[in-house]
Amino acid sequence: MPALLKQSVTPLLPKRLKEKAIQVCHKKIAQKGDNVGLSFYAFFANKNDDSELLMQAATWWIQTHQLDHFEKAHKIIKLLEAEG
């Protein structure tokens, strides 16, 4: 996919997932400190009860932002807040 087209269709996370992700990041920072890293799996329970939402998170994390498996929680918060 051409870069210009790819940028124009960048998927945003649904509001409920975005809010939960920010909440989880803040909780992990409070528990483990400023250097805590996490993956998008941290935003979900240990069961696959919403596969569509999980795939949206995976797409946002892996394809849209090309993030490593574990990223700093502060970085994730900044990315999410930048989306508006």
Sequence and secondary structure as in RCSB ss.txt:
>XXXX:A:sequence
MPALLKQSVTPLLPKRLKEKAIQVCHKKIAQKGDNVGLSFYAFFANKNDDSELLMQAATWWIQTHQLDHFEKAHK
IIKLLEAEG
>XXXX:A:secstr
  HHHHHHT     HHHHHHHHHHHHHHHHHH TT EE GGGGS SS S HHHHHHHHIIIIIIS   SSEEHHH
HHHHHHHT 
